Amino acid sequence: MINCLAIDDETPALDILEDNIRRIPFLHLTGKCKNAYAAMEAMQTQGPIDLLFLDIEMPGISGLSFVKSLPNKPMVIFITAYRNYAVEGFELDVLDYLVKPVAFDRFVKAAGKALEYQGFKQKEGGTSFPDYLFIHTEYQLTKIMLPEITYIEGLRNYIRIHFSTNAKPILSKLSLKAIEEKLPPAKFARVHKSFIVSVDKIATIRNDVIRIGSRDIPISKSCRDEFFKKIN
């Protein structure tokens, strides 16, 4: 069950949101708020909140500012009448961005992402790592299967994920350090300031150069000792 809080300054929109939430069996509406101040109080008094359905343009504190202020952020789905906040919204790692009026099937799809992501986080909290990750790409969460990754390339503020299948590499606004923290350390190794490799996909290592498929990847001096400890 996912505990939800609905936040919108317009009563009709809040009523529609409540109705949509109550139609989905795995969502539980813990409360409705008309501004960020009421939402802050609700999050302190109503127990754990897993998911926020949140408007952006509200009096006082905007939805964007509210999310930025949260020290322990739950899942967030923005529901707004304005398209122009989409990029900024996804930079905050929100789960989805819905533009009013929202069709119910689109709402169901967004709720499904929350359910899947909640399952992922619960697995991550255990002793074993899941065999997939969700990565923000092109304004959506894309499921990445870890066994299909060959290597990950750092490109300033972005990463490019390469696959063993014929799938096109995926570009995401994420640091190499951030993605490294999400990967099982037994399966992936940082070998350079710009590269993480899948240990299983290494074909050869020669003169501090790793061969994966048709790509040569250098091993830096700073990563060399740790890398060879791992593979040995």
Buried (B, 14 or more C-beta within 10 A) or exposed (E): EBBBBBBBBBEEBBEBBBEBBEEBEEBBBBBBBBBBBBBBEBBEEEEEBBBBBBBBBBEEBBBBEBBEEBEEEBBBBBBBEEEEBBEBBBEBBBBBBBBBEBEEEEBEEBBEBBBBBBEBEEBEEEEEBBEBBBBBBEEEBEEBBBEBBBBBBBEEEEBEBBBBEEEEEBBBBBBBEEBBEBBEEEBBBBBBEBBBBBBBBBEEBEEBEBBBEEBEBEBBEEBEEEBEEBEE
